[in-house]
Amino acid sequence: MSFGFPELAAIRLGFGLSPLMPPPADVEAVLAGAANAGPGPEAVTTDTAREIATRFRLGLQALREDRPEPPEAQEAGRLLGTLPLEDLRRRVIRALDDPIGFGERLVQFWSDHFTVRAINKVNNALAMAFVDEAIRPHVNGRFEDMFLAADTHPMMLVYLDQTSSRGPNSPFARRRPQRHLGLNENLAREALELHSLGVGAGYDQKDVRELAELLTGLSFSHQEGFAFKRAWAEPGAETVLGQAYGGGRRGGLDDIRAAFRDIARRPETARHLSRKLAVHFVSDDPSEDLVGSMAAIWRDSGGDLPQVYRVMASHPDLASGLRQKVRQPFDFCVAGLRALGIRGERIARLELPEFRRAAWGPVEAMGQPWGRPKGPDGWPEGADAWIAPQTLAARINWSLRIPRLLLDELPDPRGMLVSAFGSTQSAELAWAVPKAESAAEGVALILASGDFNRR
Amino acid sequence: MPKLDRRLFLKGAALIGCSAAAHPLMNSMTFAALPGENRLVVIILRGAMDGLDAIQPYGDPMLGKLRRSLSVGPEGGALDLDGFYALHPRLELLLPLWQRGELAFAHAVSTPYRDKRSHFDGQDLLEAGTGNDLPVDWRVGGWLNRLLQATPGAAAETAYAVGVEQMRILAGKAAHLSWAPRASLKLSPQAQMLLEHVYHDDPLFRAAAQDAVQISGETTDIGRNPGPTADAEALAAFAASRLNAESRIAAFSIPGWDSHANQHAVLGRGLDRLAAAILKLREGLGPNWGRTAVLAMTEFGRTVRENGSGGTDHGTGGALLMAGGAIRGGRAFGDWPGLGEGQLYAGRDLMPVRDIRAYAAWAMHGLFGIGQDRLERTIFPGLDLGGDPAMLA
């Protein structure tokens, strides 16, 4: 069976078909969608995050000194507590209202590629700023720019402990011998292993260590903001993958920028990230032809992402791989709301407890607690990582309960079958849906079906 | 409960006149003979627990030279175990188990994973149970799954992966169950039947739905308690409830051990969870605790030297914690490699003296009677089992 490109693109590269919006007409429309993913008017900045965190900390200090917490500190604490929910709400709304969806899918992909997590509540706003400042501006640009922006962003510096790394021979460390200050390898290791080359590439512990030395000097605190502190930096040149950086008079961020650019343009990076994109969008086990074609254009273009996306969106595997991927919980919930014809403004109007029931709690029960991945490798890709008895139960429960929570009147399941699947509708579902005992169960069958949970 | 579900399902199927035999729930449930009364629980500690801080070899004079604020031994509040090792203060609740002979450990153990020190590859290898001669690839499946394949009479109910996340240690050909303490699924008979129909040709969804219906009918929702150890306790309580029924093997994980900075706080929280989980297993298992071995394993240890941020970085040799009434506890197993010049691995890590898989293998030998040949060739391909550490009571 062959499917038209528009349906295929909406299902595989976006958040599925909508009764309200037409699917993208062609590859150009899909690629144009990627340009919609820039920071919106609601974007959070590092400066805002610092301001909220600083106010919150005043309260902590007051409590330590046995003084009453100032009202503005209490307010900042409440705000920080609800920000992760509001972050999810904003992401759901943008994804729902994006006519194409590809741009928001890319935001999800790249935010996961560069996983950060606010371990402490004080950084909840900073984690939002990370996506608005380091990911959104670059999803439709060059990889090397995103790589640098992400791995030098304050949230990443905090998450991967770069803020506590000091050159062992830096002026700062040498003046304080009693503190035994030294390197922290965490960011350098993940920059190579996860963010660029991939663990199979030919780098070793020495490359990790020298890159860690090169990264010393990157600093962030809520009080002082972001800075490159020369006094923290390890003096001398560092050799990463055979290339020497620094050591001259230049130093600082320019050397880091040069190293990130070189690493971003390595063929191992082209290959690792082309494959990762293909695995996310096309198949858990993508063909060599697809990965090789994407990696080739990546190398030739110096990592110009729109050109890489174009190869993926134009490749025949996009059609042949239909339903090979399981929608991750966030994508599933957005696709479900979209298929129900729910708009962003409905989600915006939900009271917090309702939003908790409709999205925050369900994505957690489905195995993807928002903003809380287990480690810097982010969410898994394999279908079997997402469909287990306990997580499928959560998807079925969502399908049964949430449409009724959000809609006064449910769509006619027979009509929804057409609007949600178009020509990709399967015979099994067409047989089963009309036999449901109620509209609610008919809608639930559609949303809980394997067809809908796959893309 | 499962019987009732099937009857209702049959009725639903009959009502709309479709072929009952075509539906998988009809022939799915097999209650095979149990593989004995012994029980094995594997807890994966994700993120690399610092074994040198959890169980502090304070009797080695080098420890204090390489670490300033961490692993200070009894002077820092750790609880002396035998004059050489001391238990981290945040494991204090487990001290009575040590005294009763229900807690033990093996220090300086590791998987065959070396040098790249990636959490993710390290965990994959730990759960796959393979050596470096095979690619790190999830398709190999997990070693607990290969244990099931080698256990006569093992059924799906025999083993449980507990929690929302996937446990690769149980992945593979042999059927097993997985469920989260707070999951539930209640369907009308008609909805259940129709869902079975739409999942029929999709084995992944079909099997998951089938298990979900069955398990939800058999288990009660474990309520949500507040507190930082509640999730770990819920996992342990659920595991215990299944192990008291027909399961004999359970696996779950406790994340959060990656203490690059501020290790006091990070490791303390992890140890609180681990201690709470072990105590909850003990409480939940009741008399069955006496026939249970718990192995708490991590992907690798951490650097011997403290780093510049009050933490430690990825290392090699680590510690294996063992608990349960089936453990011959109150003692340290294995040799101590020392921390002196030339005794460290790559000049930075605790030198592994034994493959962590050997302890798991001897546990399976003792608990389930799995033969040496099968352990070395099938369950842990390429492992040299070595001598019996006699860790079971």
Interface residues (C-beta under 8 A of the other chain):
Chain A: L160 D161 S164 S165 R166 P168 A173 R179 H180 L181 G182 L183 N184 E185 N186 R189 E193 V199 D204 Q205 V326 E364 A365 M366 G367 K374 G375 D377 P380 G382 A383 D384 A385 I387 A388 P389 Q390 T391 L392 A393 A394 I396 N397 L400 S426 E428 L429 W431 A432 V433 K435 A436 E437 E441 A444 L445 A448 S449 G450 D451 N453
Chain B: I16 R46 G47 R68 D115 K116 R117 S118 H119 F120 D121 W138 A161 V164 E165 Q166 A171 L177 S178 W179 A180 R182 A183 S184 L185 L187 S188 Q190 A191 L194 L195 H197 V198 Y199 H200 D201 D202 L204 F205 A208 A209 D211 A212 I215 S216 P255 D258 H260 A261 E306 N307 G308 S309 G310 G311 D313 H314 A346
